[in-house]
Amino acid sequence: MMETVRLANTDLVISRIGFGCGPLGGTDWGPFDEQESMASVSRAVDLGITFFDTADVYGLGRSERLLSRALAEHRHDVVIASKCGVNWEEGPPGQRARTFYDSSPKRVVEALENSLRRLRVDAIPLYFLHWPDPHTPLADTVEAIIRCQDAGKIRHFGLSNFSAAQIREVCSATNVAAVEMQYSLIDRSAEREILPCCRELGISAITYGSLAQGLLAGNYDAETRFEQDDRRRHLRHFGGEELQANMMIVRRLKELARQRQKSPAQLAMRWALDNPAVSGIIAGIRSRGQLKDNVEAQGWSLDPADYRYLVSG
């Protein structure tokens, strides 16, 4: 049975494993099979996943469009989360668009209307500010979000990639249902301030990156070479001394996986899920095979000795 959780101060009940729809955008993460990705969405619904996390910038709207098509009539029965806060300008044919932070009130309204149209819904259950915008006062952005909520176009509001101080500032003006943050065995920085802040303020914490873009699934090593347009080519944890340190954790995951008859990915996800401060995690899913592996990360917990082994060796 799927593990579920009710988001703090809301009526939203979500599966603790959320379907990350970044790969549905079709860019940044290597070869893309549209039909297989859409089939994975449909299969996820069959397996009991009720939380689908996307953003307007994923594929410049493509992720939202494909998610809506794949969910079909189920889009009204699940919790869809989308985001605004990153704007873009199309470049010449064949070149990537230029992206930039933009949480101006005008952009919030424009982005929301576009997301509603692409998702084919009247209201988005959970709408996140994707990143802080250094050029727009946070109070102005929050005021625009509140107006959208009052208009019935957003049910609940969240923050993604915000600092503890910024979370507190927003909470002084309106209710925040959830905060998204990066959190994994190779990046535990959220434990210092963000997770304690969420617990103190009664906000649900939803993490992403638990597999470190596939590194903790044991799929890559120092010999891996990514294509020029694959974002992992430029991520710090896939190169240099940082990769060498991270591969020690991957080796522990593989060893424990052999002992426990689990996959490295399941152990890495379970490690995050077992943190009592974490409400749920988002896993980017590209195929039905990945989906099956991820779903099997639920229904059990790490032994204390296993946890200590993973974090300290």
C-alpha positions as CSV (number, residue, x, y, z in Angstrom):
1,M,0.0,0.0,0.0
2,M,1.3,3.5,-0.9
3,E,2.5,5.6,2.0
4,T,0.6,8.8,2.2
5,V,0.7,12.0,4.2
6,R,-1.6,15.0,4.7
7,L,0.2,18.3,4.0
8,A,0.2,20.5,7.1
9,N,-2.7,22.9,7.4
10,T,-4.4,21.6,4.2
11,D,-6.8,19.0,3.0
12,L,-4.3,17.6,0.5
13,V,-3.3,14.0,1.0
14,I,-0.3,13.0,-1.1
15,S,1.7,9.8,-1.7
16,R,5.0,10.2,0.1
17,I,6.8,9.3,-3.1
18,G,6.0,12.0,-5.7
19,F,6.4,11.7,-9.4
20,G,8.9,14.3,-10.5
21,C,8.0,15.6,-14.0
22,G,11.2,17.4,-14.9
23,P,12.1,14.6,-17.4
24,L,8.7,15.2,-19.1
25,G,10.2,18.5,-20.3
26,G,12.4,16.5,-22.6
27,T,15.6,18.4,-22.0
28,D,18.6,18.4,-19.8
29,W,18.7,14.7,-18.8
30,G,19.8,12.8,-21.9
31,P,17.7,10.9,-24.4
32,F,13.9,11.3,-24.1
33,D,11.2,8.8,-25.0
34,E,7.9,10.7,-24.9
35,Q,5.6,7.7,-25.1
36,E,7.5,5.8,-22.4
37,S,7.5,8.9,-20.1
38,M,3.8,9.4,-20.5
39,A,3.1,5.7,-20.0
40,S,5.0,6.0,-16.7
41,V,2.6,8.7,-15.6
42,S,-0.4,6.5,-16.3
43,R,1.2,3.5,-14.6
44,A,2.0,5.7,-11.5
45,V,-1.7,6.5,-11.1
46,D,-2.4,2.7,-11.2
47,L,0.2,2.1,-8.5
48,G,-1.3,4.7,-6.2
49,I,0.9,7.7,-6.7
50,T,-1.2,10.8,-6.2
51,F,1.4,13.6,-6.2
52,F,2.8,14.9,-9.5
53,D,5.3,17.7,-9.3
54,T,6.0,19.9,-12.4
55,A,6.9,23.5,-13.3
56,D,6.2,25.9,-16.1
57,V,10.0,26.0,-17.0
58,Y,10.4,22.3,-17.5
59,G,10.6,22.0,-21.2
60,L,9.2,25.6,-21.4
61,G,5.7,24.3,-20.8
62,R,6.1,20.9,-22.4
63,S,6.1,19.0,-19.0
64,E,2.8,20.5,-18.0
65,R,1.2,19.7,-21.4
66,L,2.4,16.1,-21.4
67,L,1.4,15.6,-17.8
68,S,-2.1,16.8,-18.5
69,R,-2.4,14.5,-21.5
70,A,-1.0,11.5,-19.6
71,L,-3.2,12.0,-16.6
72,A,-6.3,12.6,-18.7
73,E,-9.4,12.5,-16.5
74,H,-7.2,11.6,-13.5
75,R,-5.8,15.1,-13.4
76,H,-8.8,16.1,-11.3
77,D,-8.2,13.3,-8.8
78,V,-4.5,13.7,-8.0
79,V,-2.5,16.5,-6.4
80,I,-0.6,18.4,-9.1
81,A,2.0,20.9,-8.0
82,S,3.5,23.4,-10.4
83,K,5.8,26.4,-10.0
84,C,6.5,29.8,-11.3
85,G,9.5,32.1,-10.7
86,V,11.7,31.3,-13.7
87,N,10.9,33.2,-16.9
88,W,12.5,32.6,-20.3
89,E,13.1,34.2,-23.7
90,E,13.3,32.0,-26.8
91,G,16.5,32.1,-28.7
92,P,17.3,31.5,-32.4
93,P,16.2,28.1,-33.7
94,G,18.4,25.3,-32.4
95,Q,19.6,27.3,-29.4
96,R,18.5,27.0,-25.8
97,A,16.1,29.7,-24.4
98,R,17.6,32.2,-21.9
99,T,16.1,31.6,-18.5
100,F,16.1,34.1,-15.6
101,Y,14.4,34.6,-12.2
102,D,11.2,36.6,-12.4
103,S,8.6,36.6,-9.6
104,S,7.2,40.0,-10.5
105,P,3.4,40.3,-9.8
106,K,2.8,40.5,-13.6
107,R,4.8,37.4,-14.3
108,V,3.1,35.4,-11.4
109,V,-0.3,36.1,-12.9
110,E,0.8,35.4,-16.5
111,A,2.7,32.2,-15.5
112,L,-0.3,30.9,-13.5
113,E,-2.8,31.5,-16.3
114,N,-0.5,29.7,-18.8
115,S,0.0,26.7,-16.4
116,L,-3.8,26.4,-15.8
117,R,-4.3,26.3,-19.6
118,R,-1.6,23.7,-20.2
119,L,-2.7,21.5,-17.3
120,R,-6.4,22.0,-18.3
121,V,-7.5,22.6,-14.7
122,D,-9.4,25.5,-13.1
123,A,-7.2,25.6,-10.0
124,I,-3.7,24.2,-9.2
125,P,-3.8,22.3,-5.9
126,L,-0.3,23.3,-4.8
127,Y,1.6,26.2,-6.4
128,F,5.2,26.9,-5.6
129,L,7.5,29.9,-6.0
130,H,10.3,28.0,-7.7
131,W,13.3,30.2,-6.8
132,P,13.8,33.6,-5.0
133,D,13.9,36.5,-7.4
134,P,16.5,39.0,-6.2
135,H,15.0,41.8,-8.3
136,T,11.4,41.6,-6.9
137,P,10.5,42.4,-3.2
138,L,9.2,39.2,-1.7
139,A,6.2,41.0,-0.3
140,D,5.1,42.0,-3.8
141,T,5.3,38.5,-5.0
142,V,3.4,37.1,-2.0
143,E,0.6,39.8,-2.5
144,A,0.2,38.6,-6.0
145,I,0.0,35.0,-4.9
146,I,-2.7,35.8,-2.3
147,R,-4.8,37.5,-4.9
148,C,-4.6,34.4,-7.1
149,Q,-5.6,32.3,-4.1
150,D,-8.5,34.6,-3.4
151,A,-9.6,34.2,-7.1
152,G,-9.7,30.5,-6.6
153,K,-6.9,29.7,-9.0
154,I,-4.5,28.3,-6.4
155,R,-5.6,26.1,-3.5
156,H,-2.4,26.1,-1.5
157,F,0.9,27.8,-1.7
158,G,4.5,26.7,-1.3
159,L,8.1,27.7,-1.5
160,S,11.0,26.0,-3.3
161,N,14.7,26.6,-2.8
162,F,14.1,29.5,-0.3
163,S,16.2,30.2,2.8
164,A,15.0,29.8,6.3
165,A,14.9,33.6,6.7
166,Q,12.8,34.0,3.5
167,I,10.4,31.2,4.7
168,R,9.9,33.0,7.9
169,E,9.2,36.3,6.1
170,V,6.6,34.7,3.9
171,C,5.0,32.9,6.8
172,S,4.5,36.2,8.5
173,A,2.2,37.3,5.6
174,T,0.4,34.1,4.6
175,N,0.0,30.4,5.1
176,V,2.7,28.2,3.5
177,A,1.6,24.6,3.0
178,A,4.9,23.1,2.0
179,V,8.6,23.8,1.3
180,E,10.6,22.0,-1.3
181,M,14.4,21.6,-0.9
182,Q,17.3,19.5,-2.2
183,Y,18.2,16.7,0.2
184,S,20.2,13.5,-0.2
185,L,23.0,11.4,1.3
186,I,25.5,13.7,-0.6
187,D,23.7,17.0,0.3
188,R,22.5,17.2,3.9
189,S,22.6,21.0,4.1
190,A,18.9,21.2,4.6
191,E,19.4,19.6,8.1
192,R,21.1,22.8,9.3
193,E,18.3,25.3,9.0
194,I,15.6,24.5,6.4
195,L,14.2,21.3,7.9
196,P,14.3,22.6,11.5
197,C,12.6,25.8,10.3
198,C,9.8,23.8,8.7
199,R,9.2,21.7,11.8
200,E,9.1,24.8,14.0
201,L,6.6,26.6,11.7
202,G,4.5,23.5,11.1
203,I,5.2,23.4,7.3
204,S,5.5,20.1,5.4
205,A,8.9,19.5,4.0
206,I,9.1,17.9,0.5
207,T,12.6,17.0,-0.8
208,Y,14.0,16.4,-4.2
209,G,17.3,15.1,-5.5
210,S,17.3,12.1,-3.2
211,L,19.1,10.1,-6.0
212,A,21.4,13.0,-6.8
213,Q,20.3,13.0,-10.5
214,G,20.9,9.2,-10.7
215,L,24.3,9.1,-9.1
216,L,23.0,7.4,-5.9
217,A,21.1,4.9,-8.0
218,G,24.6,3.5,-8.9
219,N,24.2,4.2,-12.6
220,Y,27.3,6.4,-13.1
221,D,30.9,6.6,-12.1
222,A,34.1,8.5,-12.8
223,E,34.2,7.1,-16.3
224,T,30.8,8.3,-17.3
225,R,30.7,10.9,-20.1
226,F,27.5,12.9,-20.6
227,E,26.3,14.5,-23.8
228,Q,26.9,18.2,-24.2
229,D,23.2,19.1,-23.5
230,D,22.9,16.9,-20.4
231,R,22.8,19.0,-17.3
232,R,24.8,16.5,-15.3
233,R,27.8,17.4,-17.3
234,H,28.0,20.6,-15.3
235,L,26.9,19.5,-11.8
236,R,29.6,19.6,-9.2
237,H,28.8,16.3,-7.6
238,F,29.5,14.5,-10.9
239,G,33.1,15.8,-11.2
240,G,36.5,16.1,-9.6
241,E,37.2,15.5,-5.9
242,E,33.5,15.8,-5.1
243,L,32.7,12.9,-7.3
244,Q,35.4,10.8,-5.7
245,A,33.9,11.5,-2.2
246,N,30.4,10.8,-3.5
247,M,31.5,7.4,-5.0
248,M,32.4,6.3,-1.5
249,I,28.7,6.7,-0.5
250,V,27.6,4.9,-3.7
251,R,29.9,2.0,-2.8
252,R,28.2,1.8,0.6
253,L,24.8,1.8,-1.0
254,K,25.7,-1.0,-3.4
255,E,27.2,-3.1,-0.6
256,L,24.1,-2.6,1.6
257,A,21.9,-3.3,-1.4
258,R,23.5,-6.7,-1.8
259,Q,23.0,-7.5,1.9
260,R,19.4,-6.2,2.1
261,Q,18.2,-7.3,-1.4
262,K,17.2,-3.8,-2.3
263,S,18.5,-1.5,-5.0
264,P,20.8,1.4,-4.3
265,A,18.1,3.8,-5.4
266,Q,15.6,2.3,-2.9
267,L,18.0,2.6,-0.1
268,A,18.9,6.3,-0.9
269,M,15.2,7.2,-1.2
270,R,14.3,5.3,2.0
271,W,17.1,7.2,3.8
272,A,15.3,10.4,3.1
273,L,11.8,9.1,3.8
274,D,12.9,7.8,7.2
275,N,13.8,11.3,8.4
276,P,10.8,12.3,10.6
277,A,11.1,15.9,9.4
278,V,10.5,14.8,5.7
279,S,6.8,14.6,4.6
280,G,7.6,13.3,1.2
281,I,10.1,13.1,-1.6
282,I,10.0,13.8,-5.3
283,A,11.8,11.4,-7.7
284,G,12.3,12.3,-11.3
285,I,10.9,9.4,-13.3
286,R,11.7,8.6,-17.0
287,S,10.4,5.0,-17.4
288,R,8.2,2.4,-16.0
289,G,11.2,0.5,-14.8
290,Q,12.4,3.4,-12.7
291,L,8.9,3.9,-11.4
292,K,8.7,0.2,-10.2
293,D,12.0,0.5,-8.5
294,N,11.0,3.8,-6.8
295,V,7.7,2.5,-5.6
296,E,9.4,-0.4,-3.9
297,A,11.3,2.1,-1.6
298,Q,8.2,2.2,0.6
299,G,6.7,-0.1,3.2
300,W,9.9,-0.7,5.1
301,S,12.5,1.3,7.0
302,L,16.3,1.2,7.4
303,D,17.7,-0.4,10.5
304,P,19.6,2.0,12.8
305,A,22.8,0.2,12.0
306,D,22.1,0.6,8.2
307,Y,21.5,4.3,8.7
308,R,24.7,4.8,10.6
309,Y,26.6,2.8,7.9
310,L,25.3,5.0,5.1
311,V,26.1,8.3,6.8
312,S,29.4,7.5,8.3
313,G,30.8,4.4,6.7
